[in-house]
Amino acid sequence: MTGSRGSRFAALTLGLALGAAPAPAQEVGAPLNIVPVQPGQTDAGAATTVPSEVETIAAAPIDAESYGTLGDADGGLGGELWAGADRRLVEALLPMLGPVPGSPTLNDLAARLLMTAAVPPGGEAHVHLLALRLDRLLALGRAPDSVPGAFADATVAGVARRAAFQALLARGDDEAACAEAQAAVQVDDQPLWSRAMIFCQLRSGQTDAALLGLDVLAESGTPLPASFRPLAEAMATGATPAPQDLADATVVEAALARAAGVATAVATDDPWVLAVLAGAPSLPDAARLGAAERAEALGALNAADLGALYGAIAFDPAEIADAATVAQTLEGPVARALLHQAARGQAPSTARAELILAALAGAASPAEAATAARAFAGLIAELPPAEALIWFAPSAIRALLVAGRPVDALAWWRLAQGRDAVVAASIEPLWPLARIAVLDAGEGGAERLALWWQRTIVADDPAGAERSALASALLSALGDGAGRGILADVAGVGVGTETPPTALLAALDAAAAAGRRGETVLLALLALRDGGPAGAPAASVIAAVRGLVFVGLEDEARRLAIEAATAHGL
C-alpha cells in the first residue's frame, strides 16, 4: 500500500483478484521475505556473502493468517496486536465489523486493524482469519494492494473476486468488471454474480437473456435488493425508473442506477455503492456529491478526493463570481462545491475566508459541518493567521480540529488568545475542544473549564448541560483532570438516554486494562458501530476513548473525542 493512511486505505484494488503475478523476487508458495536489507545487500531477497563462522537458518514460511501490508513504520498496530486475545472471541466478533457512521477516525482504525501484519490470536481455528479480515476490509470499502499467490486458497480467492469486481465498477470500468463476473459465476454461486450477469447482459444489449434471468431469479425465491428489478427493467426498456433509495443496494444496483442516470436518494452506508454513484457523471450533481460526502464521512473517500470532485462540477463563471449569493439557492453538497471552487480561485485573503465561512455556516447538520470542515481544511490552512482575519479565528480553529490538523489550529488559537474581550468571548466556546486536542494543556484546566461553563451555559438549558457533562467525561477518559472543574455542576446530569451494550463495554474495559490492543480496538469499534460518535450511547463513546488511551492509541482517542464532542454541538 502507498501514500498516507487515509489515501492508502482508499485504494479499492486487490492485486491477486486482478490477476497480477507475484513480484519476481517472490515465488508462489515461497515465504515472504521480511528481513530488512543489511549493509552490502542490494535487496532484501538477494543473496549475500555470509562469513563461514555464522550459522544460517532458513526462515519458516509465514502463516497466511499473519499476513498484512502494514508494519509499525506505516500505520500498523504492532506484530503482537492479538497477544492475549482469545481466538474464539475474535472469530465471533470480527464478522460484526463494518463502517462506523460519521467517524473517519474509527474507519481508518478498523482498516489498520485488519491490515496489520500480526501473529494471529491463540486458540483452535474454526475460520480462515485472512479471508475473514479481507471480507471485513471489503465491507469497509477498502482492500489491500495485493495478497501473495501463496495464500490464494479458495476462500481468500472468493473475497478477492468480489473486491476486484466492486473496485472495477467503482472506477467505471464496466467491461473489465463484467469479465470478472463472467469468470466468477463459473465457480461461485453467490447471488451477487447472478445479478451481476444480468447487468452485464443488459449493458451488452442481450435484453432477452437478461429478462429471462430476472424471471429465473424471481422464481427461485432468492432475496433481492428492492431496487434491483425496477432498475433492471428500466435499463431493459429504456424507461426512466422512479428514484430509488438504494438502502439495501449493492454495487450492481448502483451500476444500474448509474446506467439509467436516475436521481437516487442515497440512504446507504455501503462504501462501494457510494463510490459507484460518486463516480457517475450521468447522475444529477446533488446525488453524486451527496454520495461522495457520505463516503467521506465513512472514511472511504479522503477529503482531497472530495475536493477534486467538487472541482469537477460545471458552474458558469458568473455563478463562481457571485458564489456566496448563488450558493444560497443550491442544495447543500452542490453549494459546497461552488463555494469550494470559488474559494480555491481566490488568493489566501479575506475574500477566501468569507467564502469558506459561508460553506461552513451552510451545513444543515453536525455531520455536514464535519464533512465541510475536512473538505475545506486545506484551503483554511493556506490562510495566514493574521490580525485582519481575527474574526475568522473561531471557525478556523473548529474546522481544523475537526479535520485532524491541530498544529494549524494552534496558530489560530495563539492569535486569538489574550486579545480583547470580544475576541476572547468568541473562542471561549471552543475551549473544551482545544483542551481535548492539547492546544491548551497548561495548568489551571479545571478552573478554565469552570469559567467556560459559567460563560456558555445558561439556566434551564438541559441540552447545554448534557454537552458539558460529555465534555467533562471525555476529558476524564483522556486522563485529563480538567473535567473535575465542572463535576459538581454536571454530576447529576445524564449523558444520553440510550442503553449502552453493558456486556460489550465490560469486555472492552477488561481488555484495555490487560493491554490487549487488538481486542480493545475491535471492541471499541463494535461499541460504536451502530450510531458512531454522534448516535451511539455516550457511555460507549467514553469507554472507547478510555480504552484506546489504555492501549497506547492516544492520538486516535483524541480524534474520536473531537468527533463525538462536535457531533453533540460542542
N, C-alpha and C positions, 0 to 999 in steps of 0.2 A: 504494500500500500504506500501511497505517496502523498505529500502535502501535509497540511495542518490536520489536527484531529478532526475538525469539522468537515474539511473537504475530503480527507482520506476515507471517511466512513460513508460519504455520499456517493462514492463510485459504485454504480449499480451494475457491476460486472463480475463474472466468475470465470476465470481463465479456463478451468477444466471444462466447464459446460460449453464454452465457445470453441472447444476443440484445440486449444493451444497445447502444443507439445511441451513437455518439461524442458527446462533450460538445459543446454548441452552438458553442463557440469553436473547435472543431477540425473542419474539414470533412474528409470522407472523401477521401483522396488528398492532402490538404494536408500540408506539413511540420509536424512538431511544433514548437511554439514553446518553445525552451529558454532564451530571453533573459530575465534577471531583470527585475522591474519597476523602472523608473527613476523618479526624482523627477518628480512631475507626471503620472505614468502610473498609471491606476487598475487596469489589468490587463495581464498580460504579452502578451495578444493584442490589446489595444485600440489604436486609433490614437492618435498623439500628435503634437504640433506639433514639427517639426524645423527649426532655423534653416536659412535658404536656402543658406548657405555650406557646409553639411555635406552631403557626398555620401551618399546612401542606397544600399545594395546589398542586393538581395533574397537571402535565405538560400536555399541549395540544399536540396532535400529530404533528409531524414535517411535514411540507408540503413537498411532494415529490420533488417539484421543487427547494427546498433549499438544497437538499441532495448533499453531496460531501465528498470525503475522505481526503481532505486536509484542515487542520486548520492553524492558524497563526504559530504554532510551527514547522510545517513540510512542508513549502513551499506554503501555501495558500496565497491568495491575500487579505484576510480580509472578515469578515462576512458582511460588508456593501459595498462589491465590486460594487454592482449595484445601490447604493444610487444615486438618482437624474437622473438616466437613464430612457429614455422613452422605455417602453416595445415594442411598435410598431417598433421602430428603431432596438432594439436588435433582435427581431424576423426576421426582414428583412435582417440584416447583418450577423447573425451567420451562416446561411446556406452557405455563401460565404467562410467561414473559411476553410483552408486546409493547407497542408505542404508548408512552405516557403522555396524555394530552397536556399541551401548554408548558412542556418542560424540555427544551433543547438540552439542558444540563443532564437530566436523567436519561434521555435517549442516547446521548453521547456516551454516558457512563455505561449504559446497557450494552452498547456496541463494543466498548472496550472490554467489558467483562467477557463477552462471547469470543472476542478475537485474541485475547491474551494467550500466549503460549505458556501452558502451566501443567504441572503434574495433576492428573485427574484425582478426584476425591477417592478415599479408600472405601472398600466395600465391594460386595458382589455386583457385577454389571448385569443389568437387565435390558438396557437400550444402548445403542451406539452413541456415545456422547458427542463425537464430532458431528455426526448427522443431526443430532438434536440442536447443537449450537448453531449450525448453519441454517437450520429451519427457522430458528428464532431470529437469527440475523436477517433472514429473508423477510420475516414478519415486520421487522423494523424498517424495511425498505433499503437494506444495505447488504453488501456481500463482500467477501474478500476478493483481492485481485486474482488469486489463484489458489488452487489446492493441488499438492503434488499428486501425480498419477498413481503413485504407490498406494494412496489412500482411497482410490476411487472404487470402493465396493458398491454393490447395487443400491444400498440405502443412501450413501453420500451422493452417488450419481443422480438419483432421483431428485434430490434437493437441487443439485447443480443444474439439471434441465429446467426446472421451474425458474431458477434465478436467471438463467440465460434468456429464456422466453420473455420474462417480465422486463428485464433490462432492455431487450431489443425493442419491445413495444413502447417502453418509456422513451427511448431515443427516436421513435418514429420510424424504425426500420422494420416495417411490417413484413416485407418479403423474407428477410432473414428469420424473423420471428416465426413465420409460417413454416419455413423449412425446419426449424427446431421442433415445432409442434408436430409436423408430419413424422419426424423421426421418433418423437416421444410417444405418440399414440400407438406405435407398433409394440412397445414394451411396457407401457404404463397405463393402467386402467383408471387413473384418476379422472373424475368428472370434468376437471379443468380442460383436459385435452379434447374431449368431445365437443365442448363449447368452442374451444379454440379452432377446431377444424371447421365448424360451421361458419365462424367469422372469416376464416381463410378462403372457404369456398365462395362466400359472398363477395369478397374483395376481388376474386379472380373471375367473377361472372358465372359461377356454377350455381345459379339460383335454385334450380330444381333439386339438386343434390342437397343443398343447404336446407330447403324447406322440408325435404324428406327426413333429414337428420333432426330437425326440430320436432317433427311428429314422433319419431322414434324415442327421443328423449322424453317427450311428454308421456308417452305410453309406458315408458319404463318406470315411471314414478320417481325418477331421480329428482331430488330437491334442486330447484334452480333459483338464482337471484331474481328478484321481482322484475328487474329492468331488462333481463336477457331477451325474453320473447318479443316484447314490444319494440325493442331496438333492432333486433334481428329482422323482424318482419318489415319494419320501416326501411331498413337497408335493402331488403329484397325487392320491395315495391317502389322505392324512391320517394315514399311519402315522408312527411315531416312528423316525427313522433312527438307526443306530448313530453314536456320536460320531466326528467326522471331525477329522483334524489340520490340514487346510487348508494343508498345506505348499506346495502349488503353486496355491493358490486365487487367484482374482481377486475383485473386488467382487461379481460375480454370485453366486459360490458363498457368499460371506459373507452376501449378502442372502437367499439360500435358507436358510442356517443360521439366520438371524435369524427368517425367517418360520416355520420349523419349531420354533423355540425349543429347538434341540438344543444340548446341552452340548458345546462344541468344545474340543479340546486345541490351543491356539494354538501352532503351530510355523511361523510365517511372520514375515518382516520386511517384508512389503508394508504400507506405512503406510495405504493405503486400506482394505485388508481389516481391519486393526486398528481403523480409525476406525468402520467399519460395526459391528463387534462391540462396541466400547466404547459405542456409542450405542444398543444394543439392550436395552431393559428386559425383553424376552422371554427373554433368556439368564440362566442362573444367575449370581449375583453374582461368583463366583470367576472364571468365564470372561470376563465383561465387564470386571472390574477387571484381570485378567491381561492382556487385550488393551490396555487403557489404559496400564498400566505399561510394557508393551513398546513402545507408541507413544511414550511419554515418553522412554524410553531412546534412541529413534531421533531425538529432537528434533522429531517430528511432532506432539506434544501438549505444551503447556507445563505447568509444574508447577502453575500456578494453576488450569488447567482440570482437571488430575488431582485437585487438592484439591476442586474443585467436584463432581466425580463421586464422590469419597469421601463428600461430604456428602449425595449423593442416595440413598445406600443406606439402607434402612429397618432400624433397630435398635430394640429395646424400650428404654424409659427405664431399666429395671433393668440391661440389658446395658451401657449407657453409664455408669451409675453405678459399675459394677464392671468397667470396661473392661480394666484391666490383667490381671485374672484370666480374664475371658471370652476375651480375645484369644488366650490360650494354647491354646484349644480350636478355633480357627478356622484356615482356610487363610491363607497369608501375605498376599495382597492384601486379603482381607476383614478380617483382623486389623488391617492398617494403616488401613483405612477407619474401623473402630471407634475405634481409638486417635486418629486424626485428629479425628473428631467430638468425642470426649471432651476432647482437649487444647484444641480450639478453644473449647469451652464453659467452660473454666477461665480465670480471670484469670491474667495472667502471674505465676507463682508457683512454689513448689516442686512443687506438685501437677501443674502443666502439665509441668514439666521431667521429672518421673518418668514421665509418660505418653509423652513424646517419646522418652525413653531406652529405654522398653520397645519402641517401634516400631523404633528404630534397631538395638537389640540383637537383635530378632527376625528380621532379614534373614538369609536362608539362603545368600546368596552375595554377593560384592562388587558384582555388578550390581544385585541387590535393594537392597543397602545404599546404593548411589549414588542410585537412584530414591527411596528413603525420605528420604535427606538433602535432595534437591531439593524433595520434596513437603512436608517439614516445616520447611524453612529459614525460611519466612515467620513461622511460629509461634515458632521459636527467636529470630529477630531481635527479636521483641517482648519477650523476656525481658531484664531488666536484668542486666548482668554484675556481680553483687554477691557479697560475701563469703559470704553464705548459700548461694549456688549454686556455690561454687568446685569442688565435686565434679563438677559438670556441665561444667566448662570443656573437658576433653579431647574429649568428644562434641560439644559446641557448635562448637569450632574445626574439627574434621574435617568435620562436616556443612556448615558454612558455606563452607569452602574447596571442597568438592565441588560445592556449589551455585553457585559463582562469586560469592560475597559476601565478598571479602577484607577490606573495611572493617569489616563486622560481626564477622568473625573476629578482627581485630586488637584489638578492645576486650577480648575474652575472653583473648587471648594476653597482653596487658599486665596483665590482672588476675592471671593465674597466674604470670607471671614474678616472680622474686625472692621467692616465698613459701617455705614450709618445704620440707624435703627430700621429704616425701610428695607434695606438690603438684608440685614440680619434676620428680619422677620420673614423675608421671602424664602430663605433657605432653612429656617427653623423646622418646618415640617419634614425635611429630608434627614434630620439628624439620626434617627434610628437606622436608615439605610446606610448612611455614612459610617455609622458605628459597625454595622454588620460587615461592611466592605473594608474596615480598618482604615478609613480615611481619617477618622478622628478616634484614636485609640489611647489617648493620654489619660492622665489621672482625672478624677472628678467625673467619671462617666455616670455614676448613679445620680449625682446632683444635676448633671446636664439632662439626663433623661427625665428627671422630675420637673425641670424647667420646661422641657418640651411638652410634657403632659399638661402643665398648667396653661401653657400658651395655645395649645392646639385642641384641647378637649373642652367642650362647653357642657354646661349642666344638661341633664336629661338627653344625653347622646349615647344610646346603647351601642350603636354601630362604632362610634369612636372608641368607646370603652373596650369593645371586642378587639379592635385593631391594636389598641395599646397593650392589651393583655397578650396578644400574639407577639408584638414586638418584644415584650419582656420575656416571654417564653423562648423565643428564637435566640435572643442574646444569651440566656441561660444555657440553652442547648449547645451553643458555641463556646461555652466556658467563660463567658464574659459576665462579670459580676454587676455590670451596669444595670441589668434587669431588675436588681433589687431596688433601684431608685423609685419605682412606682409599684412595687409589690404590694404595699399596704393598700394602695388605691384599687388594684385590679385583682386582688386575691380572691374576691368573691365573684368575679366575672367569668362566666363560662366562655371558653374559646371554641365556638362552633357547637352545634347541637347534634351532629351526626354521631352515630355509634362507631367507634373505631374497631378494627378487627383485633380483638383482645389477644387471642392465642398467637396471632402472627406478630404483634408488637412485643409480646413477651419473649418470643423466639428471637426477634431482632435484638432486643436488649441483651439477651444471654449471649448471642453470637458476637455482638460488639464487645461486650465485657471480656470475652475469651480471646478476642483478637482474630476471629475467623473472618478474614477480609471478604473472600468470595461469598460466603454465606450471608454476611452482613449486607453487602451490596445487593444481592439477589432479593433478600427480604425487604430491604428499603424500597427497591423498585416495585415489588408486588404490593407493598403497603399503600403506594400512591398510584397504582396502575389505572384505577377506575376514574378518579377525578383529577389527578395531577395536583400540583401545588395549590391550584385555585379551588378545586372541588372536593378533594379528599378531606376527611376529618383532620382538624388541626392537630390532634394528638398524634396522628400518623405522620404528618409533616415534621413535627417536633422530634419524634422518635427517629425518623430517618436522618434528620440533620445531626442529631446527637450520635447516632450510630456511625455515620460517615466520619465524624471527627475522631471517634474512638479508634477507627482503623486507619488513621493517617490520611484521610482524604478531606482535609480541611478546606482546601480551595473549592472543591465541588460542593461541600456543605454550605459554604458561604454563598455560592451562586444559587443553590437551591433555596436558601433562606431569603435571598433577594427576590427570586421568582415568587415565593409564597407571599412575602410582605407586599410587593407591588400588586399582586393579583387580588389582595384583600384591601387595597386602597391606601396603603401607607406611602 
